[in-house]
Amino acid sequence: MLRSVFMVILIAFSATVAAQGTNFNYVQASYGRVDLDASSLDVDGDGLGVSGSLEIDENFHVFGDYQAADIDFGTDLTILEIGVGYHTNLSPFMDVYANLAYIDIEADALIGSADDSGLSMGIGLRGSISETVELYGGLDYIDFDDSDSETRANAGILLSLTETLSLGLRATLWDDVNVFQINARMYFR
């Protein structure tokens, strides 16, 4: 009996989430904390960002992300990422996605500036664990033009307040940089 009740609840949950689907059409604003801990440098700061995604087909989307941070010693850090992605259902409540993007990073300090760009390739998962909670995470490999390659991991949680508005937390971990953000996401169809 208990098994039957559990199965009915699971099927109802899956149908609700499947009807809703994972939405790749959104605009997001974020506030975050940046911690840079390289071998001889330990600085931190905070910044703002804006990002978005737009479905161009049932399984393809374009996306963009711009982050700007003011870190210690008067250094301004900006990251711009623009790309295209593919997404498909793994189950009624989980999608897998793959992204290919151009990334540009610039740092302007009192003593000079530096910039680098390259290509990013990534894979990740997005899925709902309830009607109001979505989890996501992924790994990216970034091949920079002038410096070594990087591996970046990200994970986050979104809490839906309405059909179109979610609040969330996100962590992005690079080799020497950690970024922790709170964000507000507005969905559209």
Secondary structure, 3 states (H helix, E strand, C coil): CHHHHHHHHHHHHHHHHHHHCCCCCEEEEEEEEEEEEECCEEEEEEEEEEEEEEECCCCEEEEEEEEEEEECCCEEEEEEEEEEEEEEEEECCEEEEEEEEEEEEEEEECCEEEEEEEEEEEEEEEEECCCCEEEEEEEEEEEECCCCCEEEEEEEEEEECCCCEEEEEEEEECCCEEEEEEEEEEECC
